[in-house]
């Protein structure tokens, strides 16, 4: 192999890339297999350049097609068929043994009285009867085997159908359990029928859902009640500060500085309590309000309220707003839009951009999409921003830059209006917030123009 070529051998039907350049590797592909790299040339006098493992790898998609998913229905069908084949084979074996040992057998030739051997005719009859019996036993084996194979196929089909009927309640329970979330914990499986194992399982899940509903309701009531009760001490603290500042003769400069710092913290606590109340109201189940609310004016008002902050950060705002109405609470929808716009402004970069698009989709839905510039984000971390107190760099409150509840409130309000929230990290940096809500139905009224 003095400076010669070391070529890999390929099976018939394999396709190779063009002849590789000297010292490089070539790629080979075989039908049903993934590409494999082989070393095309080597130079012993220059030393070993690299080690290449030559082989073939089976395509994973082909393996997935050849290997069916081991569902419970398949396992029950195979179990039914296997038991039928075993029982059928045992029954046929017993039948064959009984027929071979206790059925009619040809008589043995006997000597005629006087010592004379049996006649040739009687021997021929006995031989013919023996041959006929052997043929009958062979046909019994053959037809019994064919009947068993046919009934095995029939048992497989019937086993598949019966397994589907037996597992139908489980599919219903699975679909119902997947539909139940923290916003509709009042729903139950309520499985009818006799008190068998499936009914006991459904009743156990219903009792579990009842306990979860009680726990969620207790948590929401605690948050709402605690938020209301904490307003009183905060108001008393503000009153104490007002009294301290309004003392006759004036207060020292240090007292004024302390008053300013404490008021900032009190404002922050007030905003946090307001967020708690809004979140508790949005998560309190189905809404009682079903007013027609126009989203376009809410977006305009939210942008106008932050015009100074947008100008200070030199942000460019681009809007494409359609006239869209949804049914729900005007207060909660306004807070939702304020939060997403506040998030886009606050977590932007100087000289960045904000794009707002409000569209009415063809399937009676409304979609609000907000794109803002910013640093590169991780999609896995972005997907968790709808959780309370979840930030990209800080998980608990300890920063004045928001409370970590803004997008949680947005998700809760969207869910309360039968909508959804999607968060995506943009490829060029920043965040995309997409809110989808059911649009209010437009009732057309015929007008007589005659």
C-alpha positions as CSV (number, residue, x, y, z in Angstrom):
1,X,0.0,0.0,0.0
2,X,2.8,2.3,-0.9
3,X,1.0,5.5,-1.7
4,X,-1.9,3.5,-3.2
5,X,-5.6,3.8,-2.8
6,X,-7.7,2.2,0.0
7,X,-11.3,2.0,-1.4
8,X,-14.3,0.8,0.5
9,X,-16.5,-1.9,-1.1
10,X,-20.2,-1.0,-1.5
11,X,-23.2,-3.3,-2.1
12,X,-25.1,-3.2,-5.3
13,X,-27.5,-0.2,-5.6
14,X,-25.4,2.1,-3.4
15,X,-24.8,5.6,-4.7
16,X,-21.5,7.3,-4.1
17,X,-20.5,11.0,-4.3
18,X,-18.1,12.0,-7.0
19,X,-14.5,11.0,-6.6
20,X,-13.2,12.8,-3.6
21,X,-10.1,15.0,-3.8
22,X,-6.8,13.6,-2.7
23,X,-6.7,13.1,1.1
24,X,-10.4,13.6,1.6
25,X,-13.3,11.3,2.5
26,X,-16.2,10.4,0.3
27,X,-19.9,9.8,1.3
28,X,-21.8,6.7,0.4
29,X,-25.5,6.1,0.6
30,X,-27.4,2.8,0.3
31,X,-31.2,2.5,-0.1
32,X,-32.8,2.3,3.4
33,X,-29.6,3.3,5.1
34,X,-28.0,6.6,6.2
35,X,-25.0,8.1,4.6
36,X,-21.6,6.6,5.6
37,X,-18.2,8.3,5.3
38,X,-15.3,6.1,4.0
39,X,-11.6,7.0,3.8
40,X,-10.8,7.3,0.1
41,X,-7.0,7.7,0.2
42,X,-4.3,7.3,2.7
43,X,-0.6,8.1,2.8
44,X,1.5,5.8,5.0
45,X,4.7,7.7,4.5
46,X,3.0,10.8,6.0
47,X,1.5,9.0,9.0
48,X,-2.1,8.1,9.8
49,X,-4.2,11.2,9.3
50,X,-7.5,10.0,10.9
51,X,-9.5,6.9,11.7
52,X,-12.8,6.4,10.0
53,X,-15.3,3.7,11.0
54,X,-16.8,2.1,7.9
55,X,-20.3,0.6,8.2
56,X,-23.9,1.1,7.5
57,X,-26.6,2.6,9.8
58,X,-30.3,1.7,9.4
59,X,-32.6,4.6,8.9
60,X,-34.5,5.3,12.2
61,X,-37.7,6.1,10.3
62,X,-37.7,2.7,8.7
63,X,-37.3,1.0,12.0
64,X,-40.2,3.0,13.4
65,X,-42.5,1.8,10.6
66,X,-41.4,-1.8,11.1
67,X,-41.8,-1.7,14.8
68,X,-45.5,-1.0,15.8
69,X,-46.3,0.8,19.0
70,X,-47.0,-1.7,21.8
71,X,-50.4,-0.5,22.8
72,X,-52.6,-2.2,25.3
73,X,-55.1,-3.0,22.6
74,X,-52.4,-4.8,20.6
75,X,-51.2,-6.8,23.7
76,X,-54.8,-7.8,24.5
77,X,-55.4,-8.9,20.9
78,X,-52.2,-11.0,20.9
79,X,-53.1,-12.5,24.3
80,X,-56.6,-13.5,23.1
81,X,-55.2,-15.0,19.9
82,X,-52.5,-16.9,21.7
83,X,-54.9,-18.4,24.2
84,X,-57.3,-19.4,21.5
85,X,-54.6,-21.1,19.4
86,X,-53.3,-23.0,22.5
87,X,-56.8,-24.1,23.5
88,X,-57.7,-25.0,19.9
89,X,-54.6,-27.0,19.4
90,X,-55.1,-28.9,22.7
91,X,-58.7,-29.7,21.7
92,X,-57.7,-30.9,18.3
93,X,-55.0,-33.1,19.8
94,X,-57.4,-34.7,22.2
95,X,-59.9,-35.2,19.4
96,X,-57.3,-36.8,17.2
97,X,-56.1,-39.1,20.0
98,X,-59.7,-40.2,20.8
99,X,-60.4,-40.8,17.1
100,X,-57.2,-42.8,16.6
101,X,-57.6,-45.0,19.6
102,X,-61.4,-45.5,20.1
103,X,-62.8,-45.1,16.6
104,X,-63.5,-48.0,14.3
105,X,-60.4,-50.0,13.5
106,X,-60.3,-52.8,10.8
107,X,-60.4,-56.3,12.1
108,X,-57.3,-58.4,12.1
109,X,-57.3,-61.4,9.7
110,X,-58.0,-64.7,11.5
111,X,-57.4,-68.3,10.5
112,X,-60.3,-70.3,9.3
113,X,-61.3,-73.2,11.6
114,X,-59.3,-76.2,10.6
115,X,-56.0,-74.4,10.3
116,X,-56.7,-72.8,6.9
117,X,-55.2,-69.3,6.4
118,X,-57.5,-66.4,5.6
119,X,-58.5,-66.0,2.1
120,X,-56.9,-63.4,-0.2
121,X,-60.2,-61.5,-0.5
122,X,-60.4,-61.0,3.3
123,X,-56.8,-59.9,3.4
124,X,-57.5,-57.3,0.6
125,X,-60.5,-56.0,2.5
126,X,-58.6,-55.6,5.7
127,X,-55.7,-53.9,3.9
128,X,-58.1,-51.5,2.1
129,X,-59.8,-50.6,5.4
130,X,-56.4,-49.9,7.0
131,X,-55.3,-47.7,4.1
132,X,-58.7,-45.8,4.3
133,X,-58.2,-45.3,8.0
134,X,-54.7,-43.9,7.5
135,X,-56.0,-41.5,4.8
136,X,-58.8,-40.4,7.1
137,X,-56.5,-39.7,10.0
138,X,-54.2,-37.7,7.7
139,X,-57.1,-35.7,6.3
140,X,-58.3,-35.1,9.9
141,X,-54.9,-33.6,10.7
142,X,-54.7,-31.5,7.6
143,X,-58.2,-30.0,7.8
144,X,-58.0,-29.5,11.5
145,X,-54.8,-27.5,11.1
146,X,-56.3,-25.4,8.3
147,X,-59.4,-24.8,10.4
148,X,-57.3,-23.8,13.4
149,X,-55.3,-21.4,11.3
150,X,-58.4,-19.8,9.9
151,X,-60.0,-19.5,13.3
152,X,-56.8,-18.0,14.7
153,X,-57.1,-15.2,12.1
154,X,-60.8,-14.8,13.0
155,X,-60.0,-14.8,16.7
156,X,-57.4,-12.1,16.1
157,X,-59.9,-9.8,14.4
158,X,-62.6,-10.5,17.0
159,X,-60.0,-9.9,19.7
160,X,-59.0,-6.6,18.2
161,X,-62.7,-5.5,18.1
162,X,-63.5,-6.7,21.6
163,X,-60.3,-5.1,23.0
164,X,-61.4,-1.8,21.5
165,X,-64.8,-2.1,23.1
166,X,-63.3,-2.9,26.5
167,X,-60.8,0.0,26.3
168,X,-63.3,2.5,24.9
169,X,-64.1,3.8,28.5
170,X,-60.4,4.3,29.0
171,X,-60.1,6.4,25.9
172,X,-63.1,8.5,27.0
173,X,-61.5,9.0,30.4
174,X,-58.2,10.0,28.9
175,X,-59.8,12.6,26.6
176,X,-61.7,14.1,29.4
177,X,-58.7,14.2,31.8
178,X,-56.6,15.9,29.1
179,X,-59.4,18.5,28.6
180,X,-59.6,19.4,32.4
181,X,-57.2,22.1,33.5
182,X,-56.9,24.5,36.4
183,X,-59.7,26.6,34.8
184,X,-62.3,23.9,34.6
185,X,-61.6,21.7,37.6
186,X,-65.4,21.6,38.3
187,X,-65.8,19.0,35.4
188,X,-65.9,15.3,36.2
189,X,-65.6,12.1,34.4
190,X,-69.0,10.9,35.6
191,X,-68.6,7.5,34.1
192,X,-71.9,5.5,33.9
193,X,-72.3,1.8,34.0
194,X,-71.8,-1.0,36.6
195,X,-69.3,-0.6,39.4
196,X,-66.5,-2.6,37.9
197,X,-62.8,-1.8,37.9
198,X,-63.1,1.0,35.3
199,X,-65.9,2.6,37.2
200,X,-63.9,2.5,40.4
201,X,-60.9,4.1,38.6
202,X,-63.2,6.9,37.2
203,X,-64.7,7.6,40.6
204,X,-61.2,7.7,42.2
205,X,-60.1,10.3,39.5
206,X,-63.3,12.3,40.2
207,X,-62.5,12.4,43.9
208,X,-59.0,13.5,43.1
209,X,-60.3,16.3,40.9
210,X,-62.6,17.4,43.7
211,X,-59.7,17.6,46.1
212,X,-57.7,19.6,43.6
213,X,-60.6,22.0,43.0
214,X,-60.9,22.6,46.7
215,X,-57.1,23.2,47.0
216,X,-57.1,25.6,44.0
217,X,-60.1,27.5,45.3
218,X,-58.5,27.8,48.8
219,X,-55.3,29.2,47.2
220,X,-57.2,31.7,45.1
221,X,-59.3,32.9,48.0
222,X,-56.2,33.2,50.2
223,X,-54.4,35.3,47.5
224,X,-57.5,37.6,47.1
225,X,-58.2,37.9,50.8
226,X,-54.5,38.5,51.7
227,X,-54.3,41.2,49.0
228,X,-57.3,42.9,50.4
229,X,-56.1,42.7,54.0
230,X,-52.6,44.0,53.1
231,X,-54.1,47.2,51.7
232,X,-54.9,48.4,55.2
233,X,-51.4,48.3,56.7
234,X,-50.0,49.9,53.6
235,X,-52.5,52.7,53.9
236,X,-51.6,53.1,57.6
237,X,-47.9,53.3,56.6
238,X,-48.6,56.1,54.1
239,X,-50.6,57.9,56.7
240,X,-47.7,57.6,59.2
241,X,-45.3,59.1,56.6
242,X,-47.7,61.9,55.9
243,X,-47.9,62.8,59.6
244,X,-44.1,62.6,60.0
245,X,-43.5,64.9,57.1
246,X,-46.3,67.4,58.1
247,X,-44.9,68.1,61.6
248,X,-44.8,71.7,62.6
249,X,-41.4,73.2,62.0
250,X,-40.6,70.9,59.1
251,X,-38.8,67.6,59.0
252,X,-35.1,67.1,58.5
253,X,-33.6,66.4,55.1
254,X,-32.8,62.8,56.1
255,X,-36.5,62.2,56.9
256,X,-37.5,63.5,53.5
257,X,-35.0,61.2,51.8
258,X,-36.3,58.3,53.9
259,X,-39.9,59.3,53.0
260,X,-39.1,59.2,49.3
261,X,-37.5,55.8,49.5
262,X,-40.3,54.3,51.5
263,X,-43.0,55.7,49.2
264,X,-41.2,54.0,46.2
265,X,-41.4,50.7,48.1
266,X,-45.0,51.3,49.1
267,X,-45.9,52.0,45.4
268,X,-44.2,48.8,44.4
269,X,-46.1,46.9,47.1
270,X,-49.4,48.5,45.9
271,X,-48.7,47.4,42.3
272,X,-47.9,43.9,43.5
273,X,-51.1,43.7,45.4
274,X,-53.0,44.9,42.4
275,X,-51.4,42.3,40.3
276,X,-52.4,39.6,42.9
277,X,-56.0,40.8,42.8
278,X,-56.1,40.8,39.0
279,X,-54.5,37.3,38.8
280,X,-56.9,35.9,41.4
281,X,-59.9,37.4,39.5
282,X,-58.7,36.0,36.2
283,X,-58.1,32.6,37.6
284,X,-61.5,32.5,39.4
285,X,-63.0,30.4,36.7
286,X,-65.5,31.4,33.9
287,X,-66.2,35.1,33.5
288,X,-69.6,36.5,34.4
289,X,-69.1,39.5,32.0
290,X,-69.7,39.0,28.3
291,X,-69.6,42.5,27.0
292,X,-68.4,43.3,23.5
293,X,-65.0,44.9,23.9
294,X,-63.1,46.6,21.1
295,X,-59.4,45.8,21.3
296,X,-58.1,48.5,19.0
297,X,-58.9,51.4,21.4
298,X,-57.3,49.5,24.3
299,X,-54.0,49.1,22.3
300,X,-54.0,52.8,21.4
301,X,-54.6,53.9,25.0
302,X,-51.9,51.6,26.4
303,X,-49.4,53.0,23.9
304,X,-50.4,56.6,24.6
305,X,-49.9,56.0,28.4
306,X,-46.3,55.0,27.7
307,X,-45.4,57.6,25.1
308,X,-42.9,59.3,27.4
309,X,-41.1,56.1,28.2
310,X,-41.1,55.1,24.5
311,X,-39.6,58.4,23.6
312,X,-37.0,58.3,26.3
313,X,-35.8,54.8,25.0
314,X,-35.9,56.0,21.4
315,X,-38.1,53.1,20.4
316,X,-39.8,52.9,17.0
317,X,-43.4,51.6,17.2
318,X,-45.1,50.1,14.2
319,X,-48.8,49.2,14.4
320,X,-51.2,47.3,12.1
321,X,-54.6,47.3,13.9
322,X,-57.9,46.0,12.6
323,X,-61.2,46.7,14.1
324,X,-61.7,43.6,16.3
325,X,-64.2,42.9,19.1
326,X,-64.2,40.1,21.7
327,X,-66.7,39.1,24.3
328,X,-65.5,39.4,27.9
329,X,-64.4,41.8,30.7
330,X,-63.2,45.2,29.5
331,X,-61.2,45.6,32.7
332,X,-59.3,42.4,32.4
333,X,-58.7,42.8,28.7
334,X,-57.3,46.3,29.2
335,X,-55.0,45.0,31.9
336,X,-53.9,42.2,29.6
337,X,-53.0,44.5,26.7
338,X,-51.3,47.0,29.1
339,X,-49.1,44.2,30.5
340,X,-47.9,42.9,27.1
341,X,-47.1,46.5,25.9
342,X,-45.4,47.3,29.2
343,X,-43.4,44.1,28.8
344,X,-42.3,45.1,25.3
345,X,-41.3,48.6,26.4
346,X,-39.6,47.7,29.6
347,X,-37.5,44.7,28.3
348,X,-36.4,46.4,25.1
349,X,-33.1,48.0,24.2
350,X,-32.3,51.6,23.5
351,X,-33.2,52.5,19.9
352,X,-35.1,49.2,19.5
353,X,-38.4,48.5,17.9
354,X,-41.9,47.3,18.8
355,X,-44.4,45.9,16.2
356,X,-48.0,45.4,17.1
357,X,-50.4,43.5,14.8
358,X,-54.1,43.0,15.6
359,X,-55.9,40.8,13.1
360,X,-59.2,39.0,12.8
361,X,-58.7,35.5,11.6
362,X,-61.0,33.6,9.3
363,X,-62.1,31.1,11.9
364,X,-63.8,33.6,14.2
365,X,-60.7,34.3,16.2
366,X,-58.7,37.5,17.0
367,X,-55.0,37.5,17.2
368,X,-52.7,40.2,18.9
369,X,-49.0,39.8,18.1
370,X,-46.3,41.9,19.7
371,X,-42.7,41.7,18.7
372,X,-40.0,43.6,20.5
373,X,-36.3,43.8,20.0
374,X,-33.8,42.8,22.7
375,X,-31.0,40.4,23.6
376,X,-30.9,36.8,22.4
377,X,-33.2,34.6,24.5
378,X,-33.4,30.8,25.2
379,X,-36.7,29.3,24.0
380,X,-36.9,26.9,27.0
381,X,-36.6,29.8,29.4
382,X,-39.0,31.9,27.4
383,X,-41.7,29.1,27.6
384,X,-41.7,29.4,31.4
385,X,-42.2,33.2,31.6
386,X,-46.0,32.7,32.0
387,X,-45.4,31.3,35.4
388,X,-45.7,33.6,38.4
389,X,-42.5,35.3,39.5
390,X,-40.6,33.8,36.7
391,X,-37.9,36.0,35.1
392,X,-35.1,35.2,32.7
393,X,-32.4,36.3,35.1
394,X,-34.1,36.5,38.5
395,X,-36.8,34.2,39.8
396,X,-38.0,36.1,42.8
397,X,-38.9,39.7,43.5
398,X,-35.9,41.7,44.3
399,X,-35.8,44.1,41.4
400,X,-37.9,47.2,40.8
401,X,-38.0,46.3,37.1
402,X,-41.4,44.5,37.3
403,X,-42.9,42.0,39.6
404,X,-42.7,38.8,37.5
405,X,-46.5,38.6,37.3
406,X,-47.1,40.5,34.0
407,X,-47.2,37.6,31.6
408,X,-48.8,35.4,34.3
409,X,-51.8,37.8,34.3
410,X,-51.8,37.8,30.5
411,X,-52.0,34.0,30.4
412,X,-54.7,33.9,33.1
413,X,-56.8,36.6,31.3
414,X,-56.5,34.9,28.0
415,X,-57.5,31.5,29.5
416,X,-60.5,33.1,31.2
417,X,-61.6,34.3,27.8
418,X,-61.2,30.9,26.2
419,X,-58.0,32.0,24.5
420,X,-54.3,31.2,24.6
421,X,-50.9,32.8,25.0
422,X,-47.8,31.8,23.1
423,X,-44.3,33.0,23.8
424,X,-41.5,32.7,21.2
425,X,-37.8,33.8,21.3
426,X,-37.1,35.7,18.1
427,X,-34.2,34.6,15.9
428,X,-32.7,38.1,15.8
429,X,-33.2,38.7,19.5
430,X,-36.2,39.8,21.6
431,X,-39.5,38.3,22.3
432,X,-42.7,37.6,20.4
433,X,-46.0,37.5,22.4
434,X,-49.0,36.1,20.6
435,X,-52.5,36.2,22.1
436,X,-55.4,34.4,20.4
437,X,-59.0,35.1,21.6
438,X,-62.4,34.1,20.3
439,X,-63.8,37.1,18.3
440,X,-67.3,38.4,19.1
441,X,-69.9,37.1,16.6
442,X,-71.1,39.6,14.2
443,X,-74.8,39.6,13.6
444,X,-75.8,40.8,10.2
445,X,-79.1,42.7,9.9
446,X,-81.0,42.9,6.7
447,X,-81.9,46.5,5.7
448,X,-84.7,47.2,3.3
449,X,-83.5,49.9,0.9
450,X,-86.7,50.3,-1.1
